[in-house]
Amino acid sequence: MIPPMRSREALVTGVGVVNAIANDFESFVEAMREGRCGQRAITGFDSAGLRNPRACEAAEFDAGPVYARRDRRKMDRSSELLLAAFDQAVSMARIDLRSVESARGAVAMGSTLGGAVTGFQYYRAAREGRRRPSKLRDHSMHAPGYRICIESGFLGPNLVFSTACTSSNLALAAALDLVRTDRADVVVAGGFEPLSLISCAGFSVMRNVTPGICRPFDRNRDGLVLGEGSAVLIVEADDFAARRGARGLAAVRGYGLVSDARSMTAPDPTAAGPSTSMRHAMDMAGLSPDCVDWVCAHGTGTLLNDRAEARALRQVFGPRSREVPCTSIKSMIGHTLGAAGAMNAAAALAAGRGDYIPPTIHFEEPDPRDPVACSSVARTGAPKHVLSNSLGFGGSNCSVVIELAGDSGVRE
């Protein structure tokens, strides 16, 4: 049975973020405006033997405030990152989640490896004969979301998506569906990803990590840099937000989700998948390509991925693909894998707060075969309709349209 649709809008009323360049949303706004680079030497584990011993680690993140509010034993870093961003988002939204009818509250998250840090610690200890089952408490990817359910009292769905780099864009899409189908009034949506030896070693073996710096869409790009962090959005139905007098910072308007069905690692060179996902997202949002003010791209900095996305932009926007502003925030915060889509959404909200378009730092020379409108410095502007792309391993493509609020907020 297909759930009935209602004319409800999915408003974003709060956002929290932790990554390599910021530990809160306001700092994120300024860090991106300045074009800050989060790449630094890895401190969380021994990086010897990696293709690049530097990454965008959230080295200045302090989990102390997370534990100060919770009398609990040690968590996995994934839960620490997520709960820090969650606390910020709830505070900004000024919402008491316990006031939400329990069955009408939901959680939707995206991650690639979830609790990989303590899971790997358990594996190593077990090999030495020291079994510590408590290390597996947060190993499952659903565990951080269940922590939010326990704190909020939410009895609705606790969803976790692991579709590679599209994971948290899919979480935002699920939040939109839950609101529009009248299955939830409030959805805590986002993504989380810890920096782990497993992911760094895996990407090093595939040799798609740059030995230097990440320069998305640049002619001389040679690979990605991994990052970590969490971004969380409070997504509310517009009628629920109106009853409590909440202001919408933005609205999730539409999404597109398609597969390439071609390769487990390489993108389809025809770019049919990402171009279709963008068109589907705009169709759901009721927009034409001419209405898109800014593309917050996937932009990993690898040769093939950036080429495919640039070609998709040309297929969707035509000659305007050379003009519509395009940004890859991975040049600043690294590739946060399953959290990448939620990071893009946080970047969109930051741009709306600061009236600027974030830069693609390290961008120096456009690729003559596949040029896009990137800038190495922030551009002044007040984007309204943002198209956020995520392209994942296995051929997963997910695009989301976000409408940023004006001074009066978003309300239908």
TITOR-178733 format. One record per residue (C-alpha): x, y, z; residue number from 1. Coordinates in steps of 0.05 Angstrom, whole numbers, plus 5000, padded with zeros to 4 digits. Example, Ala and Ser with C-alpha at 12.3 -4.5 7.8 and 13.67 -1.06 7.14 Angstrom:
<vextis>
(vexti (5246, 4910, 5156), 1)
(vexti (5273, 4979, 5143), 2)
</vextis>
This chain:
<vextis>
(vexti (5000, 5000, 5000), 1)
(vexti (5027, 5068, 4981), 2)
(vexti (5020, 5118, 5039), 3)
(vexti (4975, 5178, 5025), 4)
(vexti (5012, 5242, 5006), 5)
(vexti (4996, 5308, 5040), 6)
(vexti (5015, 5378, 5021), 7)
(vexti (5065, 5384, 5078), 8)
(vexti (5133, 5416, 5070), 9)
(vexti (5196, 5390, 5104), 10)
(vexti (5229, 5449, 5139), 11)
(vexti (5298, 5450, 5169), 12)
(vexti (5295, 5486, 5236), 13)
(vexti (5363, 5469, 5265), 14)
(vexti (5432, 5444, 5243), 15)
(vexti (5494, 5420, 5278), 16)
(vexti (5562, 5404, 5249), 17)
(vexti (5630, 5377, 5269), 18)
(vexti (5687, 5368, 5220), 19)
(vexti (5760, 5384, 5208), 20)
(vexti (5750, 5460, 5203), 21)
(vexti (5694, 5472, 5254), 22)
(vexti (5663, 5444, 5317), 23)
(vexti (5597, 5482, 5311), 24)
(vexti (5554, 5513, 5257), 25)
(vexti (5573, 5586, 5267), 26)
(vexti (5647, 5569, 5263), 27)
(vexti (5632, 5529, 5200), 28)
(vexti (5600, 5590, 5168), 29)
(vexti (5664, 5631, 5179), 30)
(vexti (5713, 5575, 5164), 31)
(vexti (5684, 5564, 5095), 32)
(vexti (5680, 5638, 5081), 33)
(vexti (5755, 5641, 5096), 34)
(vexti (5769, 5579, 5055), 35)
(vexti (5803, 5542, 5112), 36)
(vexti (5837, 5476, 5096), 37)
(vexti (5827, 5420, 5147), 38)
(vexti (5882, 5374, 5121), 39)
(vexti (5934, 5356, 5172), 40)
(vexti (5977, 5298, 5198), 41)
(vexti (5934, 5241, 5224), 42)
(vexti (5937, 5234, 5300), 43)
(vexti (5884, 5181, 5315), 44)
(vexti (5924, 5122, 5291), 45)
(vexti (5991, 5103, 5261), 46)
(vexti (5990, 5128, 5189), 47)
(vexti (6055, 5095, 5167), 48)
(vexti (6048, 5061, 5100), 49)
(vexti (5988, 5102, 5077), 50)
(vexti (5991, 5136, 5009), 51)
(vexti (5979, 5201, 5046), 52)
(vexti (5992, 5207, 5121), 53)
(vexti (5950, 5270, 5123), 54)
(vexti (5874, 5275, 5124), 55)
(vexti (5818, 5321, 5146), 56)
(vexti (5814, 5295, 5217), 57)
(vexti (5769, 5331, 5268), 58)
(vexti (5831, 5337, 5312), 59)
(vexti (5804, 5396, 5353), 60)
(vexti (5738, 5361, 5369), 61)
(vexti (5727, 5354, 5444), 62)
(vexti (5678, 5300, 5464), 63)
(vexti (5676, 5326, 5536), 64)
(vexti (5610, 5364, 5528), 65)
(vexti (5578, 5302, 5499), 66)
(vexti (5595, 5262, 5562), 67)
(vexti (5579, 5321, 5608), 68)
(vexti (5506, 5314, 5588), 69)
(vexti (5506, 5238, 5591), 70)
(vexti (5527, 5193, 5648), 71)
(vexti (5550, 5137, 5604), 72)
(vexti (5611, 5095, 5590), 73)
(vexti (5658, 5107, 5532), 74)
(vexti (5625, 5110, 5463), 75)
(vexti (5652, 5098, 5394), 76)
(vexti (5677, 5161, 5360), 77)
(vexti (5619, 5157, 5311), 78)
(vexti (5569, 5166, 5368), 79)
(vexti (5611, 5222, 5398), 80)
(vexti (5611, 5260, 5332), 81)
(vexti (5538, 5248, 5319), 82)
(vexti (5513, 5267, 5388), 83)
(vexti (5555, 5331, 5388), 84)
(vexti (5522, 5353, 5323), 85)
(vexti (5454, 5329, 5348), 86)
(vexti (5460, 5372, 5411), 87)
(vexti (5476, 5433, 5369), 88)
(vexti (5418, 5421, 5321), 89)
(vexti (5367, 5412, 5377), 90)
(vexti (5392, 5476, 5411), 91)
(vexti (5387, 5516, 5347), 92)
(vexti (5317, 5489, 5332), 93)
(vexti (5296, 5506, 5404), 94)
(vexti (5255, 5442, 5406), 95)
(vexti (5240, 5396, 5464), 96)
(vexti (5240, 5329, 5429), 97)
(vexti (5203, 5298, 5488), 98)
(vexti (5144, 5343, 5470), 99)
(vexti (5138, 5308, 5402), 100)
(vexti (5086, 5252, 5401), 101)
(vexti (5132, 5193, 5408), 102)
(vexti (5105, 5153, 5349), 103)
(vexti (5112, 5215, 5304), 104)
(vexti (5187, 5224, 5315), 105)
(vexti (5238, 5190, 5271), 106)
(vexti (5313, 5185, 5258), 107)
(vexti (5346, 5178, 5190), 108)
(vexti (5422, 5174, 5185), 109)
(vexti (5475, 5156, 5135), 110)
(vexti (5544, 5125, 5146), 111)
(vexti (5593, 5081, 5110), 112)
(vexti (5631, 5047, 5166), 113)
(vexti (5592, 5066, 5229), 114)
(vexti (5628, 5044, 5292), 115)
(vexti (5691, 5021, 5256), 116)
(vexti (5739, 5052, 5306), 117)
(vexti (5720, 5011, 5367), 118)
(vexti (5702, 4952, 5323), 119)
(vexti (5774, 4949, 5298), 120)
(vexti (5799, 4958, 5369), 121)
(vexti (5758, 4898, 5391), 122)
(vexti (5786, 4856, 5333), 123)
(vexti (5857, 4873, 5351), 124)
(vexti (5847, 4859, 5425), 125)
(vexti (5812, 4793, 5410), 126)
(vexti (5872, 4770, 5369), 127)
(vexti (5914, 4782, 5431), 128)
(vexti (5866, 4742, 5474), 129)
(vexti (5833, 4803, 5506), 130)
(vexti (5759, 4802, 5489), 131)
(vexti (5721, 4865, 5509), 132)
(vexti (5649, 4858, 5484), 133)
(vexti (5634, 4929, 5508), 134)
(vexti (5674, 4953, 5449), 135)
(vexti (5619, 4928, 5403), 136)
(vexti (5564, 4969, 5435), 137)
(vexti (5567, 5021, 5380), 138)
(vexti (5596, 4978, 5326), 139)
(vexti (5530, 4970, 5288), 140)
(vexti (5513, 5029, 5244), 141)
(vexti (5444, 5036, 5275), 142)
(vexti (5472, 5045, 5345), 143)
(vexti (5483, 5121, 5343), 144)
(vexti (5412, 5131, 5318), 145)
(vexti (5385, 5088, 5374), 146)
(vexti (5422, 5133, 5423), 147)
(vexti (5381, 5191, 5395), 148)
(vexti (5317, 5150, 5400), 149)
(vexti (5331, 5135, 5473), 150)
(vexti (5344, 5208, 5489), 151)
(vexti (5285, 5235, 5451), 152)
(vexti (5235, 5180, 5465), 153)
(vexti (5222, 5173, 5391), 154)
(vexti (5185, 5109, 5374), 155)
(vexti (5181, 5120, 5299), 156)
(vexti (5231, 5092, 5248), 157)
(vexti (5305, 5091, 5264), 158)
(vexti (5335, 5086, 5194), 159)
(vexti (5408, 5081, 5175), 160)
(vexti (5430, 5081, 5102), 161)
(vexti (5496, 5055, 5078), 162)
(vexti (5498, 5067, 5004), 163)
(vexti (5570, 5092, 5002), 164)
(vexti (5577, 5167, 4990), 165)
(vexti (5502, 5177, 4978), 166)
(vexti (5483, 5152, 5047), 167)
(vexti (5464, 5217, 5083), 168)
(vexti (5432, 5248, 5021), 169)
(vexti (5387, 5187, 5022), 170)
(vexti (5374, 5201, 5096), 171)
(vexti (5350, 5271, 5077), 172)
(vexti (5306, 5241, 5022), 173)
(vexti (5276, 5193, 5073), 174)
(vexti (5262, 5252, 5120), 175)
(vexti (5224, 5287, 5064), 176)
(vexti (5184, 5224, 5049), 177)
(vexti (5167, 5212, 5122), 178)
(vexti (5141, 5283, 5129), 179)
(vexti (5103, 5285, 5063), 180)
(vexti (5070, 5218, 5074), 181)
(vexti (5048, 5241, 5143), 182)
(vexti (5089, 5187, 5178), 183)
(vexti (5128, 5236, 5221), 184)
(vexti (5125, 5307, 5248), 185)
(vexti (5199, 5311, 5265), 186)
(vexti (5258, 5274, 5235), 187)
(vexti (5329, 5279, 5261), 188)
(vexti (5367, 5270, 5196), 189)
(vexti (5440, 5271, 5177), 190)
(vexti (5504, 5231, 5173), 191)
(vexti (5566, 5211, 5212), 192)
(vexti (5634, 5183, 5194), 193)
(vexti (5696, 5172, 5237), 194)
(vexti (5765, 5173, 5207), 195)
(vexti (5790, 5101, 5212), 196)
(vexti (5851, 5061, 5192), 197)
(vexti (5804, 5014, 5153), 198)
(vexti (5778, 5069, 5107), 199)
(vexti (5846, 5103, 5099), 200)
(vexti (5881, 5037, 5083), 201)
(vexti (5826, 5016, 5035), 202)
(vexti (5827, 5080, 4995), 203)
(vexti (5903, 5079, 4995), 204)
(vexti (5903, 5010, 4964), 205)
(vexti (5856, 5034, 4910), 206)
(vexti (5904, 5092, 4898), 207)
(vexti (5850, 5144, 4891), 208)
(vexti (5878, 5184, 4950), 209)
(vexti (5922, 5242, 4930), 210)
(vexti (5993, 5242, 4958), 211)
(vexti (5986, 5318, 4962), 212)
(vexti (5925, 5362, 4968), 213)
(vexti (5854, 5354, 4943), 214)
(vexti (5837, 5401, 4885), 215)
(vexti (5767, 5383, 4858), 216)
(vexti (5752, 5399, 4785), 217)
(vexti (5822, 5427, 4775), 218)
(vexti (5860, 5406, 4713), 219)
(vexti (5916, 5378, 4757), 220)
(vexti (5873, 5340, 4807), 221)
(vexti (5901, 5272, 4828), 222)
(vexti (5857, 5244, 4882), 223)
(vexti (5815, 5254, 4944), 224)
(vexti (5832, 5267, 5017), 225)
(vexti (5791, 5230, 5070), 226)
(vexti (5755, 5268, 5126), 227)
(vexti (5711, 5255, 5185), 228)
(vexti (5654, 5288, 5222), 229)
(vexti (5579, 5292, 5229), 230)
(vexti (5523, 5338, 5206), 231)
(vexti (5452, 5335, 5235), 232)
(vexti (5389, 5371, 5213), 233)
(vexti (5323, 5377, 5250), 234)
(vexti (5271, 5367, 5196), 235)
(vexti (5199, 5386, 5215), 236)
(vexti (5132, 5385, 5180), 237)
(vexti (5113, 5457, 5166), 238)
(vexti (5046, 5451, 5204), 239)
(vexti (5082, 5423, 5265), 240)
(vexti (5134, 5479, 5262), 241)
(vexti (5080, 5531, 5255), 242)
(vexti (5043, 5506, 5317), 243)
(vexti (5105, 5517, 5359), 244)
(vexti (5124, 5582, 5325), 245)
(vexti (5189, 5555, 5294), 246)
(vexti (5223, 5589, 5236), 247)
(vexti (5246, 5547, 5177), 248)
(vexti (5318, 5559, 5157), 249)
(vexti (5308, 5520, 5093), 250)
(vexti (5264, 5468, 5062), 251)
(vexti (5281, 5401, 5031), 252)
(vexti (5243, 5404, 4965), 253)
(vexti (5261, 5343, 4925), 254)
(vexti (5309, 5287, 4910), 255)
(vexti (5331, 5239, 4856), 256)
(vexti (5360, 5171, 4868), 257)
(vexti (5386, 5126, 4812), 258)
(vexti (5439, 5073, 4799), 259)
(vexti (5491, 5066, 4744), 260)
(vexti (5491, 4990, 4741), 261)
(vexti (5560, 4991, 4710), 262)
(vexti (5619, 4983, 4758), 263)
(vexti (5633, 4973, 4832), 264)
(vexti (5684, 5029, 4833), 265)
(vexti (5686, 5071, 4769), 266)
(vexti (5631, 5120, 4750), 267)
(vexti (5594, 5112, 4685), 268)
(vexti (5632, 5156, 4635), 269)
(vexti (5567, 5174, 4600), 270)
(vexti (5544, 5209, 4665), 271)
(vexti (5474, 5184, 4654), 272)
(vexti (5464, 5167, 4728), 273)
(vexti (5482, 5234, 4760), 274)
(vexti (5447, 5274, 4706), 275)
(vexti (5383, 5233, 4716), 276)
(vexti (5386, 5241, 4792), 277)
(vexti (5393, 5316, 4784), 278)
(vexti (5334, 5320, 4737), 279)
(vexti (5291, 5277, 4783), 280)
(vexti (5308, 5321, 4842), 281)
(vexti (5290, 5385, 4805), 282)
(vexti (5226, 5353, 4778), 283)
(vexti (5203, 5335, 4848), 284)
(vexti (5220, 5405, 4872), 285)
(vexti (5182, 5436, 4813), 286)
(vexti (5244, 5472, 4787), 287)
(vexti (5275, 5481, 4719), 288)
(vexti (5351, 5482, 4713), 289)
(vexti (5349, 5557, 4704), 290)
(vexti (5323, 5564, 4775), 291)
(vexti (5384, 5531, 4808), 292)
(vexti (5429, 5584, 4839), 293)
(vexti (5486, 5540, 4862), 294)
(vexti (5510, 5468, 4856), 295)
(vexti (5541, 5439, 4918), 296)
(vexti (5578, 5384, 4881), 297)
(vexti (5603, 5317, 4902), 298)
(vexti (5671, 5337, 4874), 299)
(vexti (5719, 5285, 4903), 300)
(vexti (5781, 5310, 4867), 301)
(vexti (5791, 5244, 4830), 302)
(vexti (5800, 5244, 4755), 303)
(vexti (5741, 5200, 4736), 304)
(vexti (5690, 5223, 4788), 305)
(vexti (5698, 5297, 4774), 306)
(vexti (5696, 5284, 4699), 307)
(vexti (5631, 5246, 4704), 308)
(vexti (5599, 5299, 4749), 309)
(vexti (5622, 5356, 4704), 310)
(vexti (5593, 5321, 4643), 311)
(vexti (5528, 5310, 4680), 312)
(vexti (5525, 5384, 4697), 313)
(vexti (5535, 5400, 4624), 314)
(vexti (5479, 5352, 4604), 315)
(vexti (5431, 5383, 4654), 316)
(vexti (5449, 5457, 4649), 317)
(vexti (5475, 5461, 4578), 318)
(vexti (5518, 5523, 4565), 319)
(vexti (5498, 5550, 4633), 320)
(vexti (5542, 5496, 4666), 321)
(vexti (5600, 5543, 4654), 322)
(vexti (5564, 5598, 4693), 323)
(vexti (5523, 5567, 4750), 324)
(vexti (5566, 5571, 4812), 325)
(vexti (5595, 5503, 4833), 326)
(vexti (5631, 5484, 4897), 327)
(vexti (5664, 5423, 4926), 328)
(vexti (5671, 5431, 5002), 329)
(vexti (5714, 5368, 5002), 330)
(vexti (5772, 5414, 4985), 331)
(vexti (5764, 5441, 5056), 332)
(vexti (5736, 5384, 5099), 333)
(vexti (5757, 5323, 5059), 334)
(vexti (5712, 5266, 5036), 335)
(vexti (5669, 5247, 5095), 336)
(vexti (5641, 5187, 5058), 337)
(vexti (5572, 5170, 5085), 338)
(vexti (5565, 5239, 5118), 339)
(vexti (5582, 5277, 5053), 340)
(vexti (5510, 5292, 5033), 341)
(vexti (5492, 5319, 5102), 342)
(vexti (5556, 5361, 5102), 343)
(vexti (5534, 5391, 5035), 344)
(vexti (5466, 5407, 5067), 345)
(vexti (5501, 5441, 5125), 346)
(vexti (5544, 5480, 5076), 347)
(vexti (5481, 5503, 5040), 348)
(vexti (5452, 5528, 5106), 349)
(vexti (5518, 5562, 5122), 350)
(vexti (5518, 5597, 5055), 351)
(vexti (5447, 5621, 5068), 352)
(vexti (5468, 5647, 5136), 353)
(vexti (5529, 5683, 5110), 354)
(vexti (5502, 5707, 5042), 355)
(vexti (5560, 5677, 5004), 356)
(vexti (5578, 5617, 4960), 357)
(vexti (5633, 5575, 4991), 358)
(vexti (5698, 5566, 4953), 359)
(vexti (5733, 5505, 4923), 360)
(vexti (5801, 5518, 4952), 361)
(vexti (5863, 5495, 4915), 362)
(vexti (5825, 5505, 4850), 363)
(vexti (5873, 5540, 4802), 364)
(vexti (5862, 5517, 4731), 365)
(vexti (5797, 5492, 4701), 366)
(vexti (5797, 5426, 4664), 367)
(vexti (5793, 5447, 4591), 368)
(vexti (5753, 5384, 4573), 369)
(vexti (5702, 5390, 4629), 370)
(vexti (5701, 5461, 4657), 371)
(vexti (5655, 5481, 4714), 372)
(vexti (5645, 5548, 4749), 373)
(vexti (5688, 5538, 4811), 374)
(vexti (5724, 5593, 4849), 375)
(vexti (5782, 5586, 4898), 376)
(vexti (5753, 5642, 4941), 377)
(vexti (5683, 5654, 4969), 378)
(vexti (5636, 5692, 4924), 379)
(vexti (5585, 5742, 4949), 380)
(vexti (5514, 5718, 4936), 381)
(vexti (5448, 5698, 4965), 382)
(vexti (5432, 5630, 4935), 383)
(vexti (5360, 5606, 4942), 384)
(vexti (5355, 5540, 4906), 385)
(vexti (5414, 5493, 4918), 386)
(vexti (5426, 5427, 4883), 387)
(vexti (5468, 5380, 4925), 388)
(vexti (5500, 5319, 4892), 389)
(vexti (5527, 5254, 4920), 390)
(vexti (5558, 5201, 4875), 391)
(vexti (5577, 5135, 4908), 392)
(vexti (5616, 5071, 4896), 393)
(vexti (5575, 5018, 4862), 394)
(vexti (5541, 5071, 4819), 395)
(vexti (5494, 5102, 4870), 396)
(vexti (5474, 5173, 4853), 397)
(vexti (5431, 5218, 4897), 398)
(vexti (5415, 5292, 4887), 399)
(vexti (5375, 5335, 4935), 400)
(vexti (5344, 5404, 4924), 401)
(vexti (5346, 5451, 4984), 402)
(vexti (5310, 5518, 4985), 403)
(vexti (5344, 5567, 5031), 404)
(vexti (5301, 5616, 5071), 405)
(vexti (5301, 5691, 5065), 406)
(vexti (5299, 5736, 5125), 407)
(vexti (5227, 5717, 5138), 408)
(vexti (5241, 5643, 5138), 409)
(vexti (5208, 5588, 5097), 410)
(vexti (5135, 5576, 5109), 411)
(vexti (5080, 5555, 5062), 412)
</vextis>
